[in-house]
Amino acid sequence: MNTCNNCKNKFTGKYCNLCGEKVIESADLSLSHIFSQAFESITNFDSKIFQTIKLLFFFPGKLTAKYVAGIRVPYMKPFQIFLIANVIFFIFLSEIDLFRTPSRWYFKESFDGIKVLEQVREISANRNLEQSEIAVLYDQKSSNLAKGLIFILIPFIALVGKLMHLRQPIEFGKHIIFATHYFSFVLLASVIISEGISLLDIGFNKWFFIIPITSLMFLYYIVGLKVFYKNAWIAAILKGIIGVLLINVFIQFYRVGINIVSLNAV
């Protein structure tokens, strides 16, 4: 009979039946065992990344279907891949105005009906700051906020999935998983498209980015509806068009909110 060093449970065998803690033996502390564990961890993690990315990019909805079905060991957890996608997105595309508007475009007399420069002048007078200094502070705050709060969009994307399937008894958690995978794909695809445009050296034109990413958002969502939600193609296409339009509305509200909160926080 063994006593677990972690939870003090008494059990037989090598693993605690309550917490899963392993009984440590002298062989577990040998250099060969430590190095073999390290190698196994690295190769297993690499395998998980490859398998996850393959399904995420080329089989919309399949990764979600496997996760919901309980096939999880070969793949990264939904929020792990989302965290990686978020970091990659904001490393490469911190200046893109998808989730915030940089000061060089936002600081105008009127932006989406908001008198931005009037507020900037008030801040300048109250805090004795130059407009350029306010711009730096605003960019820092808006970038941090957009990066740190982006997960808020996941429940709203999940809500779209729920609205598209009100008659189906699907737990909201399943919509969350689908939304997490979908949003992770959108972030990573945005980076790939942007870097591809840079490599082609065809000059900056926002439509070179907007048209491909919007097309992919529609296509991915439609196929995801077909695969994960088992929609017929016609239903998937109709729901996909409506769903992605709603998702873009939520993203627009998010961006406007980030802009306003960031400038008020300067």
C-alpha positions as CSV (number, residue, x, y, z in Angstrom):
1,M,0.0,0.0,0.0
2,N,1.4,3.4,-1.0
3,T,0.6,6.9,0.4
4,C,0.3,9.7,-2.1
5,N,2.7,12.5,-1.2
6,N,0.4,15.0,-2.9
7,C,-3.1,14.2,-1.4
8,K,-2.2,11.6,1.3
9,N,-4.5,9.0,-0.3
10,K,-3.6,5.4,0.3
11,F,-3.6,3.3,-2.8
12,T,-2.0,0.3,-4.6
13,G,-0.1,0.6,-7.8
14,K,2.2,3.3,-9.3
15,Y,-0.4,6.0,-9.7
16,C,-2.8,7.6,-7.1
17,N,-6.4,6.8,-8.0
18,L,-7.5,10.2,-6.7
19,C,-5.1,12.8,-8.1
20,G,-3.0,10.7,-10.5
21,E,0.3,11.5,-8.8
22,K,3.0,8.9,-9.6
23,V,5.1,7.0,-7.1
24,I,8.6,8.3,-7.6
25,E,11.2,5.6,-7.8
26,S,15.0,5.9,-8.0
27,A,14.9,5.1,-11.7
28,D,12.7,8.1,-12.3
29,L,15.6,10.4,-11.2
30,S,18.3,8.9,-13.4
31,L,19.7,11.1,-16.1
32,S,18.6,8.8,-18.9
33,H,15.0,8.9,-17.7
34,I,15.0,12.7,-17.3
35,F,16.4,13.2,-20.8
36,S,14.0,10.7,-22.3
37,Q,11.1,12.5,-20.7
38,A,12.4,15.8,-22.0
39,F,12.7,14.4,-25.5
40,E,9.3,12.8,-25.3
41,S,7.7,16.1,-24.1
42,I,9.3,18.1,-27.0
43,T,8.4,15.6,-29.7
44,N,4.9,15.1,-28.3
45,F,4.3,18.9,-28.2
46,D,5.6,19.2,-31.8
47,S,3.2,16.4,-32.9
48,K,0.3,18.1,-31.2
49,I,1.0,21.4,-32.9
50,F,1.3,19.8,-36.3
51,Q,-1.9,17.8,-35.9
52,T,-3.8,20.8,-34.5
53,I,-2.7,23.2,-37.2
54,K,-3.4,20.6,-39.9
55,L,-7.0,20.2,-38.8
56,L,-7.5,23.9,-37.9
57,F,-6.4,25.1,-41.3
58,F,-7.5,22.4,-43.8
59,F,-10.5,20.8,-42.1
60,P,-12.9,23.5,-40.7
61,G,-15.0,22.2,-37.9
62,K,-13.3,18.8,-37.6
63,L,-11.0,19.8,-34.7
64,T,-14.1,21.0,-32.8
65,A,-16.0,17.8,-33.6
66,K,-13.1,15.7,-32.3
67,Y,-12.7,17.8,-29.2
68,V,-16.4,17.6,-28.4
69,A,-16.4,13.8,-29.1
70,G,-13.6,13.4,-26.5
71,I,-10.7,12.9,-28.8
72,R,-8.3,15.4,-27.2
73,V,-5.0,13.8,-26.4
74,P,-3.5,14.2,-30.0
75,Y,-4.4,17.9,-30.2
76,M,-3.7,21.2,-28.4
77,K,-6.5,22.5,-26.1
78,P,-8.7,25.2,-27.8
79,F,-7.5,28.0,-25.6
80,Q,-3.9,27.0,-26.0
81,I,-4.1,27.4,-29.8
82,F,-6.0,30.7,-29.3
83,L,-3.4,32.1,-27.0
84,I,-0.6,31.2,-29.5
85,A,-2.7,32.7,-32.4
86,N,-3.3,35.9,-30.3
87,V,0.4,36.3,-29.6
88,I,1.5,35.7,-33.2
89,F,-1.2,38.1,-34.5
90,F,-0.2,41.0,-32.2
91,I,3.6,40.4,-32.9
92,F,3.2,40.6,-36.6
93,L,0.1,42.8,-37.0
94,S,0.1,45.2,-34.0
95,E,-0.5,48.1,-36.3
96,I,-3.3,46.7,-38.3
97,D,-6.7,48.3,-37.6
98,L,-8.7,45.1,-37.3
99,F,-9.2,45.3,-33.5
100,R,-8.2,48.9,-32.9
101,T,-7.5,52.0,-34.9
102,P,-3.9,53.4,-34.7
103,S,-3.6,57.1,-33.9
104,R,-2.3,58.0,-37.4
105,W,-5.8,57.1,-38.7
106,Y,-7.9,57.7,-35.6
107,F,-6.8,61.2,-34.8
108,K,-9.0,63.1,-37.2
109,E,-11.6,65.9,-36.7
110,S,-14.3,63.2,-37.1
111,F,-13.9,59.4,-37.0
112,D,-17.1,57.3,-37.3
113,G,-19.0,60.3,-36.0
114,I,-16.7,60.8,-33.0
115,K,-15.0,64.2,-32.7
116,V,-11.6,62.7,-31.9
117,L,-9.3,65.7,-32.3
118,E,-11.6,67.8,-30.1
119,Q,-11.0,65.3,-27.3
120,V,-7.3,65.2,-28.0
121,R,-7.1,69.0,-27.7
122,E,-8.9,68.8,-24.3
123,I,-6.4,66.2,-23.1
124,S,-3.5,68.3,-24.4
125,A,-4.8,71.3,-22.5
126,N,-5.6,69.4,-19.3
127,R,-2.4,67.4,-19.1
128,N,0.0,69.7,-20.9
129,L,0.9,67.1,-23.5
130,E,1.7,67.5,-27.2
131,Q,-0.5,65.7,-29.7
132,S,2.4,63.4,-30.6
133,E,2.8,62.4,-27.0
134,I,-0.9,61.7,-26.7
135,A,-0.7,59.6,-29.8
136,V,2.1,57.5,-28.4
137,L,0.1,56.9,-25.1
138,Y,-3.0,56.1,-27.0
139,D,-1.2,53.6,-29.3
140,Q,0.3,51.9,-26.3
141,K,-3.0,51.6,-24.4
142,S,-5.1,50.6,-27.4
143,S,-2.6,47.9,-28.4
144,N,-2.5,46.5,-24.9
145,L,-6.2,46.6,-24.5
146,A,-7.0,45.1,-27.9
147,K,-4.5,42.3,-27.1
148,G,-5.6,41.7,-23.6
149,L,-9.4,41.8,-24.1
150,I,-9.7,40.1,-27.4
151,F,-10.9,36.9,-25.7
152,I,-14.1,38.8,-25.0
153,L,-15.1,38.3,-28.7
154,I,-15.2,34.5,-28.3
155,P,-18.5,34.4,-26.4
156,F,-20.0,36.8,-29.0
157,I,-18.9,34.6,-31.9
158,A,-20.3,31.6,-29.9
159,L,-23.6,33.6,-29.5
160,V,-23.8,33.8,-33.3
161,G,-23.5,30.0,-33.5
162,K,-26.2,29.7,-30.9
163,L,-28.5,32.1,-32.8
164,M,-28.0,30.1,-36.0
165,H,-29.1,26.9,-34.3
166,L,-31.8,27.9,-31.8
167,R,-33.9,24.8,-32.6
168,Q,-31.0,22.4,-31.8
169,P,-30.3,21.4,-28.2
170,I,-26.6,22.3,-28.3
171,E,-24.8,23.2,-25.1
172,F,-23.3,26.7,-25.2
173,G,-19.9,25.3,-24.3
174,K,-19.8,23.5,-27.7
175,H,-20.5,26.9,-29.4
176,I,-17.6,28.3,-27.4
177,I,-15.2,25.6,-28.6
178,F,-16.2,26.1,-32.2
179,A,-15.9,29.9,-31.8
180,T,-12.4,29.6,-30.3
181,H,-11.1,27.4,-33.1
182,Y,-12.8,29.7,-35.7
183,F,-11.3,32.9,-34.2
184,S,-7.8,31.3,-33.9
185,F,-8.0,30.5,-37.6
186,V,-9.0,34.0,-38.5
187,L,-6.0,35.5,-36.5
188,L,-3.5,33.1,-38.0
189,A,-4.9,33.5,-41.5
190,S,-4.7,37.3,-41.1
191,V,-0.9,37.0,-40.4
192,I,-0.3,34.7,-43.3
193,I,-2.2,36.9,-45.8
194,S,-0.4,40.0,-44.5
195,E,3.0,38.4,-44.7
196,G,2.2,37.1,-48.1
197,I,1.4,40.6,-49.3
198,S,4.7,41.8,-47.9
199,L,6.6,39.1,-49.7
200,L,5.0,39.9,-53.0
201,D,6.1,43.5,-52.6
202,I,3.0,44.8,-54.3
203,G,2.6,47.9,-52.1
204,F,0.0,48.6,-49.5
205,N,-3.6,48.4,-50.4
206,K,-6.2,47.5,-47.7
207,W,-8.3,45.6,-50.3
208,F,-5.4,43.2,-50.9
209,F,-5.9,42.2,-47.2
210,I,-9.7,42.7,-46.7
211,I,-10.9,40.7,-49.7
212,P,-8.8,37.5,-49.0
213,I,-9.5,37.5,-45.2
214,T,-13.2,38.2,-45.6
215,S,-13.5,35.5,-48.2
216,L,-11.7,33.0,-45.9
217,M,-13.9,34.0,-43.0
218,F,-17.0,33.2,-45.0
219,L,-15.7,30.0,-46.6
220,Y,-14.3,28.6,-43.3
221,Y,-17.4,29.4,-41.3
222,I,-19.7,27.8,-44.0
223,V,-17.6,24.6,-44.1
224,G,-17.5,24.6,-40.3
225,L,-21.3,24.8,-40.1
226,K,-21.5,21.8,-42.5
227,V,-18.9,19.7,-40.7
228,F,-19.5,20.5,-37.0
229,Y,-23.2,21.5,-36.9
230,K,-24.2,19.0,-39.6
231,N,-26.0,21.7,-41.6
232,A,-27.1,21.0,-45.2
233,W,-25.0,23.0,-47.8
234,I,-27.8,25.5,-48.6
235,A,-28.5,26.1,-44.9
236,A,-24.7,26.3,-44.2
237,I,-24.2,28.9,-46.9
238,L,-27.2,31.1,-45.8
239,K,-26.3,30.8,-42.1
240,G,-22.6,31.4,-42.9
241,I,-23.3,34.6,-44.7
242,I,-25.5,35.9,-41.9
243,G,-23.2,34.6,-39.2
244,V,-20.0,36.2,-40.6
245,L,-21.8,39.5,-41.1
246,L,-22.8,39.4,-37.4
247,I,-19.3,38.5,-36.3
248,N,-17.9,41.5,-38.2
249,V,-20.5,43.7,-36.5
250,F,-19.2,42.5,-33.1
251,I,-15.6,43.1,-34.2
252,Q,-16.5,46.6,-35.3
253,F,-18.2,47.3,-31.9
254,Y,-15.1,45.9,-30.2
255,R,-12.8,48.1,-32.2
256,V,-14.8,51.2,-31.5
257,G,-14.9,50.4,-27.8
258,I,-11.2,49.9,-27.6
259,N,-10.6,53.2,-29.4
260,I,-12.9,55.1,-27.0
261,V,-11.7,53.5,-23.8
262,S,-8.0,53.9,-24.8
263,L,-8.3,57.6,-25.5
264,N,-10.2,58.2,-22.3
265,A,-7.5,56.4,-20.4
266,V,-4.7,58.6,-21.7
